[in-house]
């Protein structure tokens, strides 16, 4: 679980809250009246849906054109909810929030102090509600939002509130799939507002561990809910034999695969969780990590640094925190399309060799995320282009910057990605045979750097020496495993890697 400063600790809701008996009774009784006109079939009507799903009644009957248009239109609207579609992105403020101008600098500073104070108060109100689930602060938060609507922080706080007041009933076994779908449709409206609001705030440089923690929860919950809606929609339209449904059935199926690929997996949160644990007892979880705020952030930290905190205030630590956050943002297609991560990386000041390599790992992770989306879309040309981009970028860094010396885990990460390309291209027509043979050879040789020329320090400062040794050995084990797979794959393409120079 992501950890955070106690004063800012969010309340983690258990997804799949069970309804009480009375609530279920009310939800199940809320049915649409039967439509007498047999020419009109309403997808929100349980009776009409049952008609469509009975082959003995409709197997030989053609659906009215109006019904077909309505069903296809419904599918189209659901596909537009995928959070990388033009329709979805249109609701995200990617150009930031405009601030009201002031004639005097003093007045601007005075107004900003008011906003900062209001944001702090709103966040405290929200956290109290999340901790106790007592009095609903909707009215108070709504007043703050209306008064400071240009504050991205207020937008983020309101989004977190919307998310926590959107109940998920999907795990309730006593509710029919049709009823769950109806409730999902209603819930997704709030989740969409919450997700678009959080994205807008992040585009406006609201980049903190606190906001990112909530953003990932909202993002994944939105995708899980949307995926259920797509599956339900697919189960309805895939039963129809009319040829006009064929294309939409394929699109909805691909939409399911795409949404599933966009969900951030637990293992992809590892680095973020490690950093969260490191700052859990400090106030750093709510610090703004936007690169253009780094200098003032560090200055503020130095003035109020926690004496008992083990996290030292310096540029490197702040950059490490930012890199950890960006490593998650690269997995969000909307952020990639609008080049959010690239723009933020370009603002990071004067990185040293290690920090520069960390930045390159983030960029490479974004290319990998692009490939996974192309794979889910089953577009061979897009998959080929995305995988070639991953390989060329990793190989360029390995040959021109690393050149055999694995001095940090970030160097090893780049080289391991070459092995990933070799292993994940075996069942795809992504490279010509001769080109693929060369990729296998190159990956095999470069992985040898991690095994034989690993100079990652094993004596770290303080109590982390044991963990550093584990990190080093884990990288060696991964390289050995990847090499073993590559040797096996090589035999399928007439390549004996045992004879290749190690």
C-alpha positions in Angstrom: 0.0 0.0 0.0 1.2 3.5 -0.8 2.2 5.3 2.4 2.0 9.0 3.0 2.4 11.6 5.7 0.0 11.0 8.6 -1.5 14.4 8.4 -2.1 13.9 4.7 -2.9 10.2 4.8 -5.7 9.3 2.4 -8.3 6.8 3.3 -8.0 3.8 1.0 -11.5 2.5 0.1 -12.0 -1.2 -0.5 -13.1 -1.5 -4.1 -16.3 -3.6 -4.2 -18.3 -2.3 -1.2 -21.2 -4.6 -0.5 -24.7 -3.1 -0.5 -27.0 -3.6 2.5 -30.1 -5.6 1.9 -32.4 -2.6 1.7 -30.1 -0.8 -0.7 -30.1 -3.9 -3.0 -33.9 -4.0 -2.9 -34.1 -0.4 -3.9 -31.6 -0.8 -6.7 -33.3 -3.9 -8.1 -36.7 -2.3 -8.0 -35.6 0.7 -10.0 -36.5 -0.7 -13.4 -37.6 1.0 -16.5 -41.2 0.5 -17.5 -41.8 -1.9 -20.4 -42.0 -0.1 -23.8 -45.1 -1.2 -25.6 -43.8 -0.2 -29.0 -42.2 -3.4 -30.3 -40.2 -1.4 -32.9 -38.2 0.3 -30.2 -35.8 -1.6 -28.0 -34.2 0.3 -25.1 -30.8 -0.9 -24.0 -31.5 0.4 -20.5 -34.6 -1.9 -20.2 -34.1 -5.3 -18.7 -37.2 -6.7 -20.4 -36.0 -5.5 -23.8 -32.5 -6.8 -23.3 -33.9 -10.2 -22.4 -35.8 -10.1 -25.7 -32.6 -9.6 -27.6 -30.8 -12.4 -25.8 -33.5 -15.0 -26.5 -32.5 -16.7 -29.8 -35.7 -18.7 -30.1 -37.7 -15.4 -30.3 -35.3 -13.3 -32.5 -33.1 -15.7 -34.4 -35.0 -15.2 -37.6 -36.2 -11.6 -37.1 -34.4 -8.6 -38.4 -33.9 -5.8 -36.0 -35.4 -2.4 -36.9 -32.9 0.1 -38.3 -33.6 2.5 -35.4 -32.7 -0.2 -32.9 -29.5 -1.1 -34.8 -28.5 2.6 -34.9 -29.2 2.9 -31.2 -27.2 -0.1 -30.2 -24.2 0.9 -32.4 -24.5 4.4 -31.1 -24.3 3.1 -27.6 -21.1 1.2 -28.4 -19.7 4.3 -30.0 -20.3 6.4 -26.9 -18.6 3.8 -24.6 -15.5 3.7 -26.8 -15.2 7.5 -26.6 -14.8 7.1 -22.8 -11.4 5.3 -23.3 -9.0 7.9 -21.7 -6.8 8.4 -24.7 -9.6 9.1 -27.2 -10.0 12.7 -28.6 -13.4 12.9 -27.0 -12.0 12.2 -23.5 -8.9 14.4 -23.9 -11.1 17.3 -24.9 -12.3 17.4 -21.3 -8.8 17.7 -19.9 -7.2 21.1 -19.5 -3.7 20.4 -21.0 -2.8 24.1 -21.2 -3.0 24.7 -17.5 -5.3 27.0 -15.5 -5.3 30.7 -16.2 -4.6 32.8 -13.2 -6.3 36.2 -12.8 -3.9 39.0 -13.4 -3.1 41.6 -10.8 -1.6 45.1 -11.3 0.8 44.8 -8.3 3.1 42.1 -7.4 2.2 42.6 -3.7 -1.5 41.9 -4.5 -0.5 38.7 -6.4 1.4 37.5 -3.4 -1.4 38.4 -1.1 -3.9 36.6 -3.3 -1.7 33.5 -3.5 -1.4 33.3 0.3 -5.2 33.3 0.4 -5.4 30.5 -2.1 -2.7 28.5 -0.3 -4.5 28.9 2.9 -7.8 27.8 1.4 -6.2 24.8 -0.3 -4.7 23.7 3.0 -8.1 24.1 4.7 -9.9 22.2 2.0 -7.4 19.4 2.1 -7.8 19.1 5.9 -11.6 19.0 5.5 -11.3 16.3 2.9 -8.8 14.2 5.0 -11.1 14.4 8.0 -14.0 13.1 5.9 -11.9 10.3 4.5 -10.7 9.3 8.0 -14.1 9.4 9.7 -16.7 9.1 6.9 -19.0 11.2 9.1 -20.2 14.6 7.9 -20.2 15.0 4.1 -18.1 18.1 3.3 -19.6 18.5 -0.2 -21.1 22.0 0.4 -17.9 23.3 1.9 -15.6 21.9 -0.7 -18.0 23.1 -3.5 -17.8 26.6 -2.1 -14.0 26.5 -2.1 -14.1 25.1 -5.7 -16.4 27.9 -6.9 -14.4 30.6 -5.2 -11.0 29.4 -6.4 -12.0 27.6 -9.6 -8.7 28.6 -11.2 -6.7 26.7 -8.6 -5.5 23.3 -9.9 -5.1 22.2 -6.3 -8.8 22.8 -5.6 -9.7 20.9 -8.7 -7.5 18.0 -7.5 -9.1 18.0 -4.0 -12.6 18.1 -5.6 -11.7 15.2 -7.8 -10.5 13.1 -4.8 -13.8 13.8 -3.1 -15.8 12.7 -6.2 -13.9 9.5 -6.4 -14.5 8.7 -2.7 -18.2 9.3 -2.9 -18.7 7.1 -6.0 -19.7 3.7 -4.7 -18.6 0.5 -6.5 -21.2 -2.3 -6.4 -19.5 -4.7 -8.9 -18.6 -7.3 -6.3 -22.1 -7.7 -5.0 -23.2 -11.2 -6.0 -26.9 -10.4 -5.3 -27.1 -7.8 -8.1 -27.6 -8.8 -11.7 -25.1 -8.0 -14.4 -27.6 -5.7 -16.0 -28.1 -3.8 -12.7 -24.4 -3.5 -12.2 -24.0 -2.2 -15.7 -26.5 0.5 -15.0 -24.8 1.5 -11.8 -21.4 1.4 -13.6 -22.8 3.9 -16.2 -23.9 6.3 -13.4 -20.7 5.9 -11.5 -18.5 6.4 -14.5 -19.8 9.9 -14.9 -18.3 10.9 -11.6 -15.2 8.9 -12.2 -14.7 10.6 -15.5 -15.0 14.1 -13.9 -12.6 13.0 -11.2 -10.0 11.6 -13.7 -10.2 14.6 -16.0 -9.9 16.9 -13.1 -6.8 15.2 -11.7 -5.2 15.1 -15.2 -5.9 18.8 -15.6 -4.3 19.5 -12.3 -1.2 17.5 -13.1 -0.9 19.3 -16.4 -0.9 22.5 -14.3 2.1 21.3 -12.3 0.3 19.8 -9.3 2.8 17.1 -9.0 3.0 15.6 -5.5 3.1 12.1 -4.0 -0.2 12.8 -2.4 -2.0 13.7 -5.7 -0.2 10.9 -7.6 -1.3 8.4 -5.1 -5.0 9.3 -5.6 -4.6 9.8 -9.3 -3.4 6.2 -9.8 -6.4 4.9 -7.8 -8.9 7.0 -9.7 -7.3 6.0 -13.0 -7.3 2.3 -12.4 -10.8 2.3 -10.9 -12.0 4.2 -14.0 -10.5 1.7 -16.3 -11.8 -1.3 -14.4 -15.3 0.2 -14.5 -15.1 1.0 -18.2 -13.8 -2.5 -19.0 -16.9 -4.0 -17.3 -19.1 -1.8 -19.4 -17.3 -2.8 -22.6 -17.6 -6.5 -21.8 -21.3 -6.1 -21.1 -21.8 -4.1 -24.3 -19.9 -6.8 -26.2 -22.0 -9.6 -24.7 -25.1 -7.8 -26.1 -24.0 -6.8 -29.6 -22.0 -10.0 -30.3 -25.2 -12.0 -30.3 -26.6 -10.2 -33.2 -26.2 -11.7 -36.7 -26.9 -8.5 -38.7 -23.7 -7.6 -40.6 -24.0 -4.0 -39.6 -22.8 -5.1 -36.1 -19.6 -6.9 -37.3 -17.3 -3.9 -37.4 -18.5 -2.6 -34.0 -18.1 -6.0 -32.4 -14.5 -6.0 -33.4 -14.0 -2.4 -32.2 -15.5 -3.1 -28.8 -13.4 -6.2 -28.4 -10.2 -4.3 -29.2 -11.4 -1.6 -26.8 -11.5 -4.2 -24.0 -8.0 -5.3 -24.8 -6.7 -1.7 -25.0 -8.3 -0.7 -21.6 -6.9 -3.8 -20.0 -3.4 -2.9 -21.2 -3.7 0.6 -19.8 -4.4 -0.5 -16.3 -1.3 0.0 -14.1 -0.2 -3.3 -12.6 1.0 -3.8 -9.1 4.6 -4.5 -10.0 4.7 -1.3 -12.0 4.1 0.6 -8.7 7.2 -0.9 -7.0 9.6 2.1 -7.3 6.8 4.5 -6.4 6.0 2.5 -3.3 9.6 2.3 -2.3 9.9 6.0 -2.4 6.6 6.4 -0.5 7.9 4.3 2.3 11.0 6.5 2.4 9.0 9.7 3.0 6.1 8.4 4.9 7.2 10.1 8.2 8.0 13.4 6.7 6.0 16.2 5.1 7.5 15.6 1.7 4.5 13.7 0.4 2.6 17.0 -0.3 5.6 18.9 -1.8 5.2 20.2 -5.3 7.7 18.4 -7.5 7.1 20.4 -10.6 10.5 21.2 -12.1 9.7 24.9 -12.4 9.0 24.9 -8.6 12.1 22.9 -7.5 14.2 25.9 -6.3 11.4 27.3 -4.2 10.4 23.9 -3.0 14.0 23.1 -1.8 14.2 26.5 -0.1 10.9 25.9 1.7 12.1 22.4 2.8 15.4 23.8 4.2 13.4 26.2 6.4 11.0 23.6 7.7 13.0 20.3 7.5 11.9 17.7 9.9 14.7 17.1 12.4 13.8 13.4 12.9 13.5 12.7 9.2 16.1 10.6 7.4 15.3 12.2 4.1 17.9 14.9 3.5 16.9 18.0 1.6 19.0 18.3 -1.6 18.4 18.5 -5.3 19.3 14.9 -5.9 16.6 13.6 -3.5 14.0 15.9 -5.0 14.9 14.8 -8.5 14.7 11.1 -7.4 11.2 11.7 -6.1 10.2 13.4 -9.4 11.7 10.6 -11.4 9.7 8.0 -9.4 6.5 9.9 -10.1 7.3 10.3 -13.8 8.0 6.6 -14.1 4.2 6.1 -13.5 3.1 9.0 -15.7 4.8 7.4 -18.7 2.2 4.7 -18.5 -0.7 7.1 -19.1 -1.4 7.5 -22.8 -2.9 11.0 -22.4 0.3 12.2 -20.8 2.4 10.6 -23.6 0.2 12.1 -26.4 0.6 15.6 -24.9 4.3 15.1 -24.2 3.9 15.9 -20.5 6.7 13.6 -19.3 9.1 14.7 -22.0 8.5 18.4 -21.1 9.0 17.7 -17.4 12.2 15.8 -18.1 13.6 18.6 -20.2 13.1 21.0 -17.2 15.2 19.0 -14.8 18.3 21.0 -14.1 21.9 19.9 -14.7 21.6 16.2 -13.9 24.8 14.1 -13.1 25.6 10.9 -14.9 23.3 8.8 -12.8 20.4 11.2 -13.0 20.8 11.4 -16.7 20.6 7.6 -17.0 17.5 7.7 -14.8 15.9 10.1 -17.2 16.7 7.8 -20.1 15.1 4.9 -18.3 11.9 6.9 -18.0 11.9 7.7 -21.7 12.6 4.1 -22.5 9.7 3.1 -20.3 7.4 5.4 -22.2 8.4 3.6 -25.5 7.7 0.3 -23.9 4.2 1.5 -22.8 3.6 2.6 -26.4 4.4 -0.9 -27.6 2.1 -2.5 -25.1 -0.8 -0.3 -26.3 0.1 -1.2 -30.0 0.1 -4.9 -29.0 -3.3 -4.6 -27.4 -4.6 -2.9 -30.6 -3.3 -5.8 -32.7 -1.9 -3.4 -35.2 1.2 -5.1 -36.7 2.7 -2.0 -38.3 2.3 -0.1 -35.0 3.8 -2.9 -33.0 6.7 -3.2 -35.4 7.4 0.5 -35.3 7.1 0.7 -31.5 9.3 -2.3 -30.8 12.0 -1.0 -33.2 11.9 2.3 -31.4 12.5 0.5 -28.0 15.4 -1.5 -29.4 17.1 1.4 -31.2 16.9 3.7 -28.2 18.2 1.1 -25.8 21.0 -0.1 -28.1 22.1 3.5 -28.7 22.5 4.2 -25.0 24.1 0.8 -24.4 26.8 1.3 -27.1 27.4 5.0 -26.8 27.0 5.7 -23.0 27.3 2.4 -21.1 29.9 0.6 -23.3 30.2 -2.5 -21.1 30.4 -0.8 -17.7 27.4 -1.5 -15.5 27.9 1.0 -12.7 24.3 1.6 -11.5 21.0 -0.3 -11.6 19.8 2.2 -14.2 22.6 1.1 -16.6 21.5 -2.5 -16.0 17.9 -1.5 -16.7 18.8 -0.3 -20.2 20.7 -3.5 -21.0 18.0 -5.8 -19.6 15.5 -4.0 -22.0 17.6 -5.3 -24.9 16.9 -8.8 -23.6 13.2 -8.0 -23.2 13.1 -7.0 -26.9 14.7 -10.3 -27.9 12.4 -12.4 -25.9 9.2 -10.6 -26.7 9.8 -10.6 -30.4 10.0 -14.3 -30.9 6.3 -14.9 -31.8 5.8 -11.7 -33.8 6.8 -10.8 -37.3 8.5 -7.6 -36.1 11.9 -8.1 -37.6 13.4 -9.9 -40.6 15.0 -13.3 -39.7 18.6 -12.0 -40.2 17.8 -8.9 -38.3 16.3 -10.8 -35.4 19.3 -13.1 -35.3 21.5 -10.1 -34.8 19.2 -8.8 -32.1 19.6 -12.1 -30.2 23.4 -12.0 -30.5 23.6 -8.4 -29.4 21.2 -8.9 -26.4 23.2 -12.1 -25.4 26.5 -10.3 -25.5 25.3 -7.1 -23.7 23.6 -9.1 -20.9 27.0 -10.5 -20.3 28.1 -7.0 -19.1 25.7 -7.3 -16.1 27.0 -10.8 -15.3 30.8 -10.3 -15.8 31.4 -6.5 -15.6 29.1 -5.4 -12.8 30.6 -2.5 -10.9 27.5 -1.5 -8.9 28.6 -0.6 -5.4 27.8 -3.3 -2.8 28.8 -1.2 0.2 26.1 1.5 0.5 26.0 4.0 3.2 24.3 3.1 6.5 21.8 0.3 6.8 21.1 -0.1 3.1 24.2 -2.1 2.3 22.3 -5.4 2.5 19.5 -4.2 0.2 22.1 -2.9 -2.3 23.7 -6.3 -2.5 20.3 -7.8 -3.1 19.6 -5.3 -5.9 22.9 -6.2 -7.5 22.4 -9.9 -7.3 18.8 -9.6 -8.5 20.0 -7.8 -11.7 22.6 -10.6 -12.3 19.9 -13.2 -11.9 17.6 -11.5 -14.3 20.4 -11.3 -16.9 21.2 -15.0 -16.5 17.5 -15.9 -16.9 17.1 -13.6 -20.0 20.3 -15.2 -21.6 18.9 -18.7 -21.0 15.7 -17.8 -22.8 17.6 -16.2 -25.7 19.7 -19.3 -26.2 16.5 -21.4 -26.5 14.9 -18.9 -28.9 18.1 -18.8 -31.0 17.8 -22.5 -31.8 14.4 -21.9 -33.4 16.0 -19.4 -35.9 19.1 -21.5 -36.7 21.4 -19.6 -34.3 23.7 -21.4 -31.9 24.5 -18.8 -29.2 26.7 -21.1 -27.2 29.4 -20.4 -29.7 28.9 -16.6 -29.6 31.6 -14.6 -27.8 30.6 -14.1 -24.2 
